[in-house]
Amino acid sequence: MNEGMPMPSTTDDLAFSRNMLKGELEDQAEWRRRKAAEYPDDRRNLDSADEYERLAKTVKDIPDDLLVAYSEAFEDVPDSERWQEMLKDIFRGFSDFANATELVQAFVDAKREEAEDKEDDVSDPESYLVKSLRRTLDWNDVPPDIAGKVIQLIQDWEKTSSSSEDDGRSDD
């Protein structure tokens, strides 16, 4: 960064983020209109183009604090991919946002939930083996009482196995 250049103000940053979001929604609308011309029998393209345009018109109403949270959410690629999936859901008809504020709020909420899930995963003492086994038992519709007993056996084994290792003993 040039030392002589002033740092952009918060107002400038907000205007930039607002313009980027509006531009992205307008680009999506334009792309869908081209697809509508290419596939005139598929009404979804034209409907979603209208939806993207409608949302773009409401970007100006997004509260500043929510826009800041939205901008901060793009720190890594998975967030960008999640955002693209949310935009695709509009096309697919899975999402119906009243305005751009609801769209951005849904994205920020999803980001927060993911962060909370990661925190839970870190604090969750359940091993990978137990998690995998739990999913496998569930996938195969093993009755909960039996699945619980199997999980408990594995957890007990893990405790015994780790305490043996901690004592420097080996059961081999």
VMD Tcl script that builds the backbone (N, CA, C; Angstrom):
set m [mol new atoms 516]
animate dup $m
set s [atomselect $m all]
$s set {name element resname resid chain x y z} {
  {N N MET 1 A 0.852 -1.170 0.000}
  {CA C MET 1 A 0.000 0.000 0.000}
  {C C MET 1 A 0.893 1.225 0.000}
  {N N ASN 2 A 0.494 2.244 -0.744}
  {CA C ASN 2 A 1.251 3.482 -0.777}
  {C C ASN 2 A 1.057 4.229 0.525}
  {N N GLU 3 A 2.193 4.649 1.136}
  {CA C GLU 3 A 2.090 5.337 2.424}
  {C C GLU 3 A 1.419 6.694 2.284}
  {N N GLY 4 A 1.532 7.342 1.110}
  {CA C GLY 4 A 0.939 8.648 0.903}
  {C C GLY 4 A -0.560 8.593 0.632}
  {N N MET 5 A -1.077 7.389 0.322}
  {CA C MET 5 A -2.498 7.238 0.005}
  {C C MET 5 A -3.302 7.133 1.294}
  {N N PRO 6 A -4.391 7.874 1.408}
  {CA C PRO 6 A -5.213 7.761 2.599}
  {C C PRO 6 A -5.938 6.415 2.629}
  {N N MET 7 A -6.145 5.901 3.817}
  {CA C MET 7 A -6.909 4.670 3.985}
  {C C MET 7 A -8.359 4.961 3.618}
  {N N PRO 8 A -9.038 4.032 2.927}
  {CA C PRO 8 A -10.437 4.256 2.595}
  {C C PRO 8 A -11.261 4.382 3.877}
  {N N SER 9 A -12.211 5.284 3.849}
  {CA C SER 9 A -13.051 5.455 5.034}
  {C C SER 9 A -14.076 4.344 5.105}
  {N N THR 10 A -14.678 4.210 6.253}
  {CA C THR 10 A -15.717 3.210 6.432}
  {C C THR 10 A -16.845 3.449 5.435}
  {N N THR 11 A -17.160 4.699 5.194}
  {CA C THR 11 A -18.206 5.040 4.225}
  {C C THR 11 A -17.824 4.547 2.841}
  {N N ASP 12 A -16.549 4.730 2.473}
  {CA C ASP 12 A -16.078 4.244 1.175}
  {C C ASP 12 A -16.159 2.727 1.101}
  {N N ASP 13 A -15.751 2.050 2.187}
  {CA C ASP 13 A -15.805 0.589 2.223}
  {C C ASP 13 A -17.240 0.092 2.082}
  {N N LEU 14 A -18.150 0.732 2.784}
  {CA C LEU 14 A -19.558 0.340 2.707}
  {C C LEU 14 A -20.106 0.555 1.302}
  {N N ALA 15 A -19.768 1.682 0.712}
  {CA C ALA 15 A -20.229 1.966 -0.654}
  {C C ALA 15 A -19.669 0.931 -1.628}
  {N N PHE 16 A -18.400 0.577 -1.449}
  {CA C PHE 16 A -17.778 -0.428 -2.309}
  {C C PHE 16 A -18.495 -1.772 -2.154}
  {N N SER 17 A -18.720 -2.210 -0.916}
  {CA C SER 17 A -19.396 -3.488 -0.672}
  {C C SER 17 A -20.814 -3.474 -1.236}
  {N N ARG 18 A -21.508 -2.379 -1.029}
  {CA C ARG 18 A -22.876 -2.246 -1.529}
  {C C ARG 18 A -22.896 -2.339 -3.064}
  {N N ASN 19 A -21.966 -1.628 -3.709}
  {CA C ASN 19 A -21.890 -1.660 -5.175}
  {C C ASN 19 A -21.507 -3.040 -5.694}
  {N N MET 20 A -20.586 -3.710 -5.003}
  {CA C MET 20 A -20.184 -5.064 -5.408}
  {C C MET 20 A -21.369 -6.025 -5.329}
  {N N LEU 21 A -22.106 -5.976 -4.239}
  {CA C LEU 21 A -23.253 -6.865 -4.061}
  {C C LEU 21 A -24.321 -6.568 -5.110}
  {N N LYS 22 A -24.628 -5.300 -5.292}
  {CA C LYS 22 A -25.636 -4.920 -6.288}
  {C C LYS 22 A -25.191 -5.379 -7.675}
  {N N GLY 23 A -23.920 -5.147 -7.994}
  {CA C GLY 23 A -23.389 -5.570 -9.288}
  {C C GLY 23 A -23.460 -7.074 -9.484}
  {N N GLU 24 A -23.170 -7.820 -8.430}
  {CA C GLU 24 A -23.223 -9.279 -8.536}
  {C C GLU 24 A -24.652 -9.755 -8.801}
  {N N LEU 25 A -25.607 -9.178 -8.114}
  {CA C LEU 25 A -27.009 -9.557 -8.334}
  {C C LEU 25 A -27.463 -9.161 -9.745}
  {N N GLU 26 A -27.037 -7.989 -10.200}
  {CA C GLU 26 A -27.383 -7.561 -11.555}
  {C C GLU 26 A -26.717 -8.453 -12.604}
  {N N ASP 27 A -25.479 -8.863 -12.356}
  {CA C ASP 27 A -24.790 -9.786 -13.271}
  {C C ASP 27 A -25.512 -11.123 -13.335}
  {N N GLN 28 A -25.958 -11.605 -12.180}
  {CA C GLN 28 A -26.718 -12.860 -12.145}
  {C C GLN 28 A -27.999 -12.715 -12.971}
  {N N ALA 29 A -28.676 -11.584 -12.824}
  {CA C ALA 29 A -29.912 -11.339 -13.579}
  {C C ALA 29 A -29.635 -11.339 -15.081}
  {N N GLU 30 A -28.576 -10.658 -15.461}
  {CA C GLU 30 A -28.225 -10.580 -16.882}
  {C C GLU 30 A -27.898 -11.964 -17.435}
  {N N TRP 31 A -27.129 -12.741 -16.690}
  {CA C TRP 31 A -26.750 -14.086 -17.133}
  {C C TRP 31 A -27.990 -14.967 -17.275}
  {N N ARG 32 A -28.916 -14.846 -16.324}
  {CA C ARG 32 A -30.150 -15.635 -16.388}
  {C C ARG 32 A -31.013 -15.218 -17.573}
  {N N ARG 33 A -30.991 -13.946 -17.910}
  {CA C ARG 33 A -31.753 -13.486 -19.091}
  {C C ARG 33 A -31.164 -14.098 -20.369}
  {N N ARG 34 A -29.845 -14.191 -20.440}
  {CA C ARG 34 A -29.219 -14.838 -21.604}
  {C C ARG 34 A -29.603 -16.318 -21.658}
  {N N LYS 35 A -29.616 -16.960 -20.494}
  {CA C LYS 35 A -30.013 -18.370 -20.440}
  {C C LYS 35 A -31.485 -18.539 -20.814}
  {N N ALA 36 A -32.316 -17.559 -20.435}
  {CA C ALA 36 A -33.744 -17.610 -20.779}
  {C C ALA 36 A -33.926 -17.553 -22.297}
  {N N ALA 37 A -33.089 -16.760 -22.972}
  {CA C ALA 37 A -33.156 -16.691 -24.432}
  {C C ALA 37 A -32.683 -18.002 -25.055}
  {N N GLU 38 A -31.690 -18.620 -24.412}
  {CA C GLU 38 A -31.138 -19.882 -24.905}
  {C C GLU 38 A -32.105 -21.044 -24.666}
  {N N TYR 39 A -32.820 -20.989 -23.534}
  {CA C TYR 39 A -33.763 -22.053 -23.165}
  {C C TYR 39 A -35.140 -21.435 -22.879}
  {N N PRO 40 A -35.857 -21.045 -23.911}
  {CA C PRO 40 A -37.118 -20.329 -23.704}
  {C C PRO 40 A -38.209 -21.167 -23.020}
  {N N ASP 41 A -38.093 -22.471 -23.044}
  {CA C ASP 41 A -39.106 -23.314 -22.407}
  {C C ASP 41 A -38.896 -23.463 -20.902}
  {N N ASP 42 A -37.735 -23.052 -20.413}
  {CA C ASP 42 A -37.435 -23.151 -18.978}
  {C C ASP 42 A -37.707 -21.799 -18.323}
  {N N ARG 43 A -38.838 -21.682 -17.697}
  {CA C ARG 43 A -39.297 -20.423 -17.106}
  {C C ARG 43 A -38.440 -19.988 -15.912}
  {N N ARG 44 A -37.717 -20.917 -15.312}
  {CA C ARG 44 A -36.929 -20.590 -14.117}
  {C C ARG 44 A -35.906 -19.499 -14.370}
  {N N ASN 45 A -35.304 -19.499 -15.552}
  {CA C ASN 45 A -34.282 -18.493 -15.851}
  {C C ASN 45 A -34.860 -17.086 -15.826}
  {N N LEU 46 A -35.985 -16.894 -16.476}
  {CA C LEU 46 A -36.611 -15.570 -16.504}
  {C C LEU 46 A -37.119 -15.171 -15.120}
  {N N ASP 47 A -37.719 -16.126 -14.407}
  {CA C ASP 47 A -38.206 -15.837 -13.053}
  {C C ASP 47 A -37.063 -15.444 -12.122}
  {N N SER 48 A -35.958 -16.185 -12.193}
  {CA C SER 48 A -34.842 -15.861 -11.305}
  {C C SER 48 A -34.164 -14.558 -11.721}
  {N N ALA 49 A -34.145 -14.244 -13.017}
  {CA C ALA 49 A -33.589 -12.957 -13.458}
  {C C ALA 49 A -34.389 -11.818 -12.838}
  {N N ASP 50 A -35.700 -11.948 -12.843}
  {CA C ASP 50 A -36.561 -10.929 -12.211}
  {C C ASP 50 A -36.271 -10.837 -10.714}
  {N N GLU 51 A -36.069 -11.988 -10.096}
  {CA C GLU 51 A -35.806 -12.027 -8.651}
  {C C GLU 51 A -34.470 -11.354 -8.322}
  {N N TYR 52 A -33.433 -11.667 -9.096}
  {CA C TYR 52 A -32.128 -11.038 -8.863}
  {C C TYR 52 A -32.218 -9.526 -9.037}
  {N N GLU 53 A -32.940 -9.071 -10.056}
  {CA C GLU 53 A -33.094 -7.632 -10.269}
  {C C GLU 53 A -33.847 -6.984 -9.107}
  {N N ARG 54 A -34.885 -7.647 -8.641}
  {CA C ARG 54 A -35.656 -7.126 -7.510}
  {C C ARG 54 A -34.769 -7.012 -6.275}
  {N N LEU 55 A -33.972 -8.041 -6.011}
  {CA C LEU 55 A -33.065 -8.004 -4.859}
  {C C LEU 55 A -32.012 -6.908 -5.016}
  {N N ALA 56 A -31.478 -6.748 -6.224}
  {CA C ALA 56 A -30.454 -5.724 -6.466}
  {C C ALA 56 A -30.988 -4.333 -6.130}
  {N N LYS 57 A -32.251 -4.098 -6.400}
  {CA C LYS 57 A -32.846 -2.787 -6.120}
  {C C LYS 57 A -32.954 -2.505 -4.626}
  {N N THR 58 A -32.878 -3.554 -3.795}
  {CA C THR 58 A -33.032 -3.355 -2.345}
  {C C THR 58 A -31.705 -3.365 -1.599}
  {N N VAL 59 A -30.599 -3.521 -2.310}
  {CA C VAL 59 A -29.276 -3.533 -1.665}
  {C C VAL 59 A -29.041 -2.238 -0.891}
  {N N LYS 60 A -29.538 -1.134 -1.402}
  {CA C LYS 60 A -29.350 0.176 -0.753}
  {C C LYS 60 A -29.943 0.209 0.653}
  {N N ASP 61 A -30.880 -0.687 0.948}
  {CA C ASP 61 A -31.570 -0.686 2.242}
  {C C ASP 61 A -30.913 -1.573 3.293}
  {N N ILE 62 A -29.848 -2.283 2.934}
  {CA C ILE 62 A -29.182 -3.173 3.892}
  {C C ILE 62 A -28.523 -2.318 4.972}
  {N N PRO 63 A -28.803 -2.609 6.249}
  {CA C PRO 63 A -28.160 -1.841 7.335}
  {C C PRO 63 A -26.635 -1.968 7.255}
  {N N ASP 64 A -25.943 -0.901 7.611}
  {CA C ASP 64 A -24.486 -0.869 7.515}
  {C C ASP 64 A -23.819 -1.988 8.300}
  {N N ASP 65 A -24.281 -2.250 9.534}
  {CA C ASP 65 A -23.636 -3.285 10.346}
  {C C ASP 65 A -23.783 -4.666 9.713}
  {N N LEU 66 A -24.905 -4.928 9.086}
  {CA C LEU 66 A -25.103 -6.211 8.410}
  {C C LEU 66 A -24.218 -6.302 7.171}
  {N N LEU 67 A -24.065 -5.207 6.469}
  {CA C LEU 67 A -23.206 -5.185 5.294}
  {C C LEU 67 A -21.747 -5.413 5.683}
  {N N VAL 68 A -21.327 -4.873 6.809}
  {CA C VAL 68 A -19.969 -5.110 7.308}
  {C C VAL 68 A -19.789 -6.595 7.628}
  {N N ALA 69 A -20.759 -7.188 8.324}
  {CA C ALA 69 A -20.679 -8.621 8.653}
  {C C ALA 69 A -20.631 -9.466 7.387}
  {N N TYR 70 A -21.401 -9.088 6.395}
  {CA C TYR 70 A -21.403 -9.792 5.106}
  {C C TYR 70 A -20.022 -9.713 4.452}
  {N N SER 71 A -19.454 -8.522 4.429}
  {CA C SER 71 A -18.140 -8.323 3.808}
  {C C SER 71 A -17.061 -9.122 4.528}
  {N N GLU 72 A -17.125 -9.166 5.847}
  {CA C GLU 72 A -16.126 -9.892 6.629}
  {C C GLU 72 A -16.249 -11.404 6.464}
  {N N ALA 73 A -17.383 -11.868 5.989}
  {CA C ALA 73 A -17.599 -13.309 5.858}
  {C C ALA 73 A -16.821 -13.924 4.707}
  {N N PHE 74 A -16.295 -13.108 3.816}
  {CA C PHE 74 A -15.588 -13.632 2.648}
  {C C PHE 74 A -14.095 -13.746 2.882}
  {N N GLU 75 A -13.705 -14.281 4.011}
  {CA C GLU 75 A -12.285 -14.419 4.320}
  {C C GLU 75 A -11.660 -15.632 3.660}
  {N N ASP 76 A -12.483 -16.602 3.279}
  {CA C ASP 76 A -11.923 -17.777 2.630}
  {C C ASP 76 A -12.866 -18.292 1.548}
  {N N VAL 77 A -12.357 -19.208 0.729}
  {CA C VAL 77 A -13.084 -19.721 -0.429}
  {C C VAL 77 A -14.392 -20.423 -0.069}
  {N N PRO 78 A -14.443 -21.244 0.978}
  {CA C PRO 78 A -15.718 -21.906 1.274}
  {C C PRO 78 A -16.876 -20.924 1.468}
  {N N ASP 79 A -16.589 -19.742 2.013}
  {CA C ASP 79 A -17.655 -18.758 2.194}
  {C C ASP 79 A -18.159 -18.277 0.846}
  {N N SER 80 A -17.254 -18.059 -0.079}
  {CA C SER 80 A -17.625 -17.633 -1.419}
  {C C SER 80 A -18.455 -18.719 -2.101}
  {N N GLU 81 A -18.065 -19.962 -1.911}
  {CA C GLU 81 A -18.815 -21.075 -2.488}
  {C C GLU 81 A -20.205 -21.161 -1.875}
  {N N ARG 82 A -20.307 -20.945 -0.576}
  {CA C ARG 82 A -21.607 -20.972 0.093}
  {C C ARG 82 A -22.499 -19.870 -0.480}
  {N N TRP 83 A -21.920 -18.679 -0.688}
  {CA C TRP 83 A -22.663 -17.560 -1.255}
  {C C TRP 83 A -23.192 -17.926 -2.645}
  {N N GLN 84 A -22.346 -18.542 -3.465}
  {CA C GLN 84 A -22.777 -18.943 -4.800}
  {C C GLN 84 A -23.909 -19.967 -4.735}
  {N N GLU 85 A -23.840 -20.867 -3.770}
  {CA C GLU 85 A -24.928 -21.837 -3.591}
  {C C GLU 85 A -26.233 -21.148 -3.215}
  {N N MET 86 A -26.144 -20.116 -2.374}
  {CA C MET 86 A -27.353 -19.383 -1.996}
  {C C MET 86 A -27.951 -18.695 -3.228}
  {N N LEU 87 A -27.112 -18.151 -4.087}
  {CA C LEU 87 A -27.609 -17.518 -5.305}
  {C C LEU 87 A -28.249 -18.553 -6.233}
  {N N LYS 88 A -27.649 -19.727 -6.308}
  {CA C LYS 88 A -28.224 -20.798 -7.140}
  {C C LYS 88 A -29.573 -21.253 -6.583}
  {N N ASP 89 A -29.701 -21.239 -5.263}
  {CA C ASP 89 A -30.978 -21.640 -4.651}
  {C C ASP 89 A -32.108 -20.703 -5.053}
  {N N ILE 90 A -31.792 -19.450 -5.323}
  {CA C ILE 90 A -32.813 -18.518 -5.810}
  {C C ILE 90 A -33.309 -19.007 -7.175}
  {N N PHE 91 A -32.374 -19.384 -8.043}
  {CA C PHE 91 A -32.728 -19.898 -9.366}
  {C C PHE 91 A -33.551 -21.182 -9.234}
  {N N ARG 92 A -33.123 -22.049 -8.337}
  {CA C ARG 92 A -33.799 -23.340 -8.182}
  {C C ARG 92 A -35.173 -23.207 -7.539}
  {N N GLY 93 A -35.447 -22.039 -6.985}
  {CA C GLY 93 A -36.732 -21.840 -6.328}
  {C C GLY 93 A -36.750 -22.304 -4.887}
  {N N PHE 94 A -35.569 -22.602 -4.332}
  {CA C PHE 94 A -35.487 -23.079 -2.951}
  {C C PHE 94 A -35.478 -21.923 -1.954}
  {N N SER 95 A -35.152 -20.729 -2.423}
  {CA C SER 95 A -35.043 -19.570 -1.535}
  {C C SER 95 A -35.936 -18.457 -2.056}
  {N N ASP 96 A -36.599 -17.806 -1.124}
  {CA C ASP 96 A -37.471 -16.698 -1.479}
  {C C ASP 96 A -37.262 -15.600 -0.447}
  {N N PHE 97 A -36.378 -14.664 -0.764}
  {CA C PHE 97 A -36.051 -13.585 0.156}
  {C C PHE 97 A -36.900 -12.361 -0.178}
  {N N ALA 98 A -37.420 -11.714 0.847}
  {CA C ALA 98 A -38.244 -10.531 0.635}
  {C C ALA 98 A -37.419 -9.378 0.073}
  {N N ASN 99 A -36.128 -9.354 0.430}
  {CA C ASN 99 A -35.259 -8.270 -0.020}
  {C C ASN 99 A -33.804 -8.697 0.175}
  {N N ALA 100 A -32.892 -7.828 -0.239}
  {CA C ALA 100 A -31.464 -8.137 -0.138}
  {C C ALA 100 A -31.020 -8.245 1.312}
  {N N THR 101 A -31.665 -7.517 2.204}
  {CA C THR 101 A -31.318 -7.607 3.624}
  {C C THR 101 A -31.538 -9.031 4.124}
  {N N GLU 102 A -32.662 -9.651 3.768}
  {CA C GLU 102 A -32.925 -11.043 4.181}
  {C C GLU 102 A -31.902 -12.001 3.584}
  {N N LEU 103 A -31.537 -11.783 2.327}
  {CA C LEU 103 A -30.533 -12.627 1.678}
  {C C LEU 103 A -29.203 -12.541 2.414}
  {N N VAL 104 A -28.746 -11.336 2.664}
  {CA C VAL 104 A -27.465 -11.133 3.343}
  {C C VAL 104 A -27.534 -11.657 4.774}
  {N N GLN 105 A -28.652 -11.443 5.459}
  {CA C GLN 105 A -28.813 -11.944 6.827}
  {C C GLN 105 A -28.742 -13.467 6.851}
  {N N ALA 106 A -29.368 -14.130 5.877}
  {CA C ALA 106 A -29.318 -15.593 5.806}
  {C C ALA 106 A -27.883 -16.077 5.628}
  {N N PHE 107 A -27.123 -15.374 4.801}
  {CA C PHE 107 A -25.724 -15.748 4.585}
  {C C PHE 107 A -24.902 -15.554 5.856}
  {N N VAL 108 A -25.060 -14.419 6.498}
  {CA C VAL 108 A -24.310 -14.131 7.731}
  {C C VAL 108 A -24.699 -15.135 8.818}
  {N N ASP 109 A -25.992 -15.464 8.926}
  {CA C ASP 109 A -26.435 -16.450 9.914}
  {C C ASP 109 A -25.824 -17.820 9.640}
  {N N ALA 110 A -25.781 -18.217 8.367}
  {CA C ALA 110 A -25.180 -19.504 8.012}
  {C C ALA 110 A -23.707 -19.527 8.390}
  {N N LYS 111 A -23.027 -18.409 8.174}
  {CA C LYS 111 A -21.617 -18.296 8.542}
  {C C LYS 111 A -21.431 -18.437 10.050}
  {N N ARG 112 A -22.296 -17.772 10.825}
  {CA C ARG 112 A -22.209 -17.860 12.284}
  {C C ARG 112 A -22.483 -19.281 12.771}
  {N N GLU 113 A -23.499 -19.924 12.185}
  {CA C GLU 113 A -23.814 -21.304 12.573}
  {C C GLU 113 A -22.644 -22.229 12.287}
  {N N GLU 114 A -21.995 -22.023 11.152}
  {CA C GLU 114 A -20.836 -22.844 10.817}
  {C C GLU 114 A -19.723 -22.651 11.841}
  {N N ALA 115 A -19.497 -21.412 12.238}
  {CA C ALA 115 A -18.464 -21.123 13.238}
  {C C ALA 115 A -18.806 -21.793 14.565}
  {N N GLU 116 A -20.071 -21.757 14.946}
  {CA C GLU 116 A -20.499 -22.409 16.188}
  {C C GLU 116 A -20.330 -23.919 16.088}
  {N N ASP 117 A -20.648 -24.489 14.916}
  {CA C ASP 117 A -20.471 -25.925 14.715}
  {C C ASP 117 A -19.004 -26.316 14.831}
  {N N LYS 118 A -18.121 -25.475 14.282}
  {CA C LYS 118 A -16.686 -25.759 14.386}
  {C C LYS 118 A -16.240 -25.729 15.842}
  {N N GLU 119 A -16.754 -24.767 16.606}
  {CA C GLU 119 A -16.428 -24.694 18.034}
  {C C GLU 119 A -16.910 -25.948 18.747}
  {N N ASP 120 A -18.119 -26.412 18.411}
  {CA C ASP 120 A -18.653 -27.627 19.020}
  {C C ASP 120 A -17.802 -28.836 18.671}
  {N N ASP 121 A -17.339 -28.896 17.404}
  {CA C ASP 121 A -16.509 -30.018 16.986}
  {C C ASP 121 A -15.202 -30.057 17.769}
  {N N VAL 122 A -14.631 -28.889 18.032}
  {CA C VAL 122 A -13.370 -28.830 18.765}
  {C C VAL 122 A -13.577 -29.275 20.210}
  {N N SER 123 A -14.690 -28.863 20.807}
  {CA C SER 123 A -14.932 -29.208 22.203}
  {C C SER 123 A -15.559 -30.587 22.354}
  {N N ASP 124 A -15.992 -31.200 21.257}
  {CA C ASP 124 A -16.626 -32.512 21.308}
  {C C ASP 124 A -15.547 -33.583 21.450}
  {N N PRO 125 A -15.548 -34.305 22.574}
  {CA C PRO 125 A -14.501 -35.293 22.796}
  {C C PRO 125 A -14.716 -36.587 21.999}
  {N N GLU 126 A -15.810 -36.686 21.273}
  {CA C GLU 126 A -16.109 -37.911 20.546}
  {C C GLU 126 A -15.080 -38.140 19.443}
  {N N SER 127 A -14.528 -39.332 19.395}
  {CA C SER 127 A -13.488 -39.648 18.421}
  {C C SER 127 A -14.068 -39.791 17.016}
  {N N TYR 128 A -13.166 -39.766 16.076}
  {CA C TYR 128 A -13.554 -39.956 14.680}
  {C C TYR 128 A -14.198 -41.333 14.508}
  {N N LEU 129 A -13.640 -42.348 15.166}
  {CA C LEU 129 A -14.180 -43.708 15.087}
  {C C LEU 129 A -15.629 -43.733 15.566}
  {N N VAL 130 A -15.897 -43.107 16.700}
  {CA C VAL 130 A -17.253 -43.102 17.249}
  {C C VAL 130 A -18.199 -42.317 16.347}
  {N N LYS 131 A -17.740 -41.167 15.851}
  {CA C LYS 131 A -18.589 -40.371 14.945}
  {C C LYS 131 A -18.920 -41.162 13.682}
  {N N SER 132 A -17.917 -41.812 13.121}
  {CA C SER 132 A -18.128 -42.608 11.911}
  {C C SER 132 A -19.061 -43.773 12.177}
  {N N LEU 133 A -18.844 -44.439 13.296}
  {CA C LEU 133 A -19.687 -45.568 13.660}
  {C C LEU 133 A -21.128 -45.118 13.880}
  {N N ARG 134 A -21.281 -43.993 14.560}
  {CA C ARG 134 A -22.624 -43.462 14.816}
  {C C ARG 134 A -23.355 -43.199 13.493}
  {N N ARG 135 A -22.652 -42.584 12.529}
  {CA C ARG 135 A -23.259 -42.306 11.213}
  {C C ARG 135 A -23.603 -43.609 10.493}
  {N N THR 136 A -22.701 -44.585 10.558}
  {CA C THR 136 A -22.936 -45.870 9.885}
  {C C THR 136 A -24.133 -46.591 10.489}
  {N N LEU 137 A -24.214 -46.611 11.807}
  {CA C LEU 137 A -25.344 -47.266 12.468}
  {C C LEU 137 A -26.653 -46.565 12.113}
  {N N ASP 138 A -26.615 -45.258 12.106}
  {CA C ASP 138 A -27.807 -44.487 11.756}
  {C C ASP 138 A -28.208 -44.744 10.308}
  {N N TRP 139 A -27.216 -44.738 9.423}
  {CA C TRP 139 A -27.457 -44.950 7.995}
  {C C TRP 139 A -28.108 -46.313 7.746}
  {N N ASN 140 A -27.724 -47.299 8.545}
  {CA C ASN 140 A -28.241 -48.656 8.375}
  {C C ASN 140 A -29.459 -48.948 9.251}
  {N N ASP 141 A -30.047 -47.892 9.813}
  {CA C ASP 141 A -31.276 -48.001 10.611}
  {C C ASP 141 A -31.167 -49.003 11.765}
  {N N VAL 142 A -29.997 -49.038 12.391}
  {CA C VAL 142 A -29.834 -49.879 13.577}
  {C C VAL 142 A -30.669 -49.247 14.692}
  {N N PRO 143 A -31.481 -50.043 15.380}
  {CA C PRO 143 A -32.321 -49.482 16.447}
  {C C PRO 143 A -31.482 -48.699 17.466}
  {N N PRO 144 A -32.009 -47.579 17.940}
  {CA C PRO 144 A -31.243 -46.699 18.827}
  {C C PRO 144 A -30.702 -47.378 20.084}
  {N N ASP 145 A -31.461 -48.289 20.681}
  {CA C ASP 145 A -30.970 -48.939 21.897}
  {C C ASP 145 A -29.741 -49.799 21.603}
  {N N ILE 146 A -29.741 -50.486 20.471}
  {CA C ILE 146 A -28.600 -51.323 20.092}
  {C C ILE 146 A -27.427 -50.429 19.683}
  {N N ALA 147 A -27.712 -49.392 18.894}
  {CA C ALA 147 A -26.655 -48.478 18.477}
  {C C ALA 147 A -25.990 -47.853 19.691}
  {N N GLY 148 A -26.780 -47.466 20.687}
  {CA C GLY 148 A -26.233 -46.877 21.905}
  {C C GLY 148 A -25.290 -47.825 22.625}
  {N N LYS 149 A -25.663 -49.110 22.680}
  {CA C LYS 149 A -24.807 -50.102 23.342}
  {C C LYS 149 A -23.494 -50.299 22.581}
  {N N VAL 150 A -23.575 -50.332 21.253}
  {CA C VAL 150 A -22.375 -50.504 20.439}
  {C C VAL 150 A -21.447 -49.303 20.623}
  {N N ILE 151 A -22.032 -48.110 20.579}
  {CA C ILE 151 A -21.241 -46.884 20.767}
  {C C ILE 151 A -20.581 -46.891 22.145}
  {N N GLN 152 A -21.341 -47.276 23.166}
  {CA C GLN 152 A -20.800 -47.305 24.520}
  {C C GLN 152 A -19.640 -48.293 24.627}
  {N N LEU 153 A -19.762 -49.448 23.989}
  {CA C LEU 153 A -18.666 -50.432 23.986}
  {C C LEU 153 A -17.392 -49.840 23.372}
  {N N ILE 154 A -17.555 -49.170 22.253}
  {CA C ILE 154 A -16.393 -48.579 21.585}
  {C C ILE 154 A -15.790 -47.465 22.446}
  {N N GLN 155 A -16.639 -46.623 23.056}
  {CA C GLN 155 A -16.135 -45.558 23.916}
  {C C GLN 155 A -15.390 -46.130 25.126}
  {N N ASP 156 A -15.939 -47.186 25.704}
  {CA C ASP 156 A -15.256 -47.836 26.829}
  {C C ASP 156 A -13.914 -48.407 26.384}
  {N N TRP 157 A -13.900 -49.038 25.229}
  {CA C TRP 157 A -12.660 -49.597 24.693}
  {C C TRP 157 A -11.626 -48.495 24.464}
  {N N GLU 158 A -12.077 -47.358 23.902}
  {CA C GLU 158 A -11.159 -46.245 23.659}
  {C C GLU 158 A -10.557 -45.734 24.971}
  {N N LYS 159 A -11.374 -45.635 26.011}
  {CA C LYS 159 A -10.876 -45.164 27.313}
  {C C LYS 159 A -9.838 -46.130 27.865}
  {N N THR 160 A -10.137 -47.422 27.776}
  {CA C THR 160 A -9.205 -48.426 28.283}
  {C C THR 160 A -7.929 -48.432 27.470}
  {N N SER 161 A -8.098 -48.318 26.165}
  {CA C SER 161 A -6.949 -48.325 25.271}
  {C C SER 161 A -6.059 -47.099 25.529}
  {N N SER 162 A -6.665 -45.937 25.684}
  {CA C SER 162 A -5.860 -44.734 25.896}
  {C C SER 162 A -5.220 -44.732 27.286}
  {N N SER 163 A -5.886 -45.283 28.289}
  {CA C SER 163 A -5.281 -45.312 29.621}
  {C C SER 163 A -4.123 -46.308 29.657}
  {N N SER 164 A -4.216 -47.382 28.900}
  {CA C SER 164 A -3.107 -48.335 28.809}
  {C C SER 164 A -1.904 -47.670 28.146}
  {N N GLU 165 A -2.153 -46.889 27.106}
  {CA C GLU 165 A -1.069 -46.191 26.417}
  {C C GLU 165 A -0.458 -45.135 27.324}
  {N N ASP 166 A -1.314 -44.459 28.112}
  {CA C ASP 166 A -0.827 -43.423 29.017}
  {C C ASP 166 A 0.072 -44.018 30.092}
  {N N ASP 167 A -0.205 -45.265 30.504}
  {CA C ASP 167 A 0.585 -45.934 31.528}
  {C C ASP 167 A 1.868 -46.530 30.957}
  {N N GLY 168 A 2.027 -46.474 29.639}
  {CA C GLY 168 A 3.202 -47.022 29.017}
  {C C GLY 168 A 3.078 -48.509 28.758}
  {N N ARG 169 A 1.884 -49.058 29.029}
  {CA C ARG 169 A 1.662 -50.475 28.781}
  {C C ARG 169 A 1.083 -50.676 27.382}
  {N N SER 170 A 1.265 -51.871 26.883}
  {CA C SER 170 A 0.680 -52.221 25.595}
  {C C SER 170 A 0.019 -53.562 25.714}
  {N N ASP 171 A -1.143 -53.704 25.091}
  {CA C ASP 171 A -1.857 -54.977 25.154}
  {C C ASP 171 A -1.504 -55.890 23.997}
  {N N ASP 172 A -0.469 -55.516 23.215}
  {CA C ASP 172 A -0.111 -56.337 22.037}
  {C C ASP 172 A 0.559 -57.586 22.459}
}
mol reanalyze $m
mol bondsrecalc $m
mol representation Tube
mol addrep $m
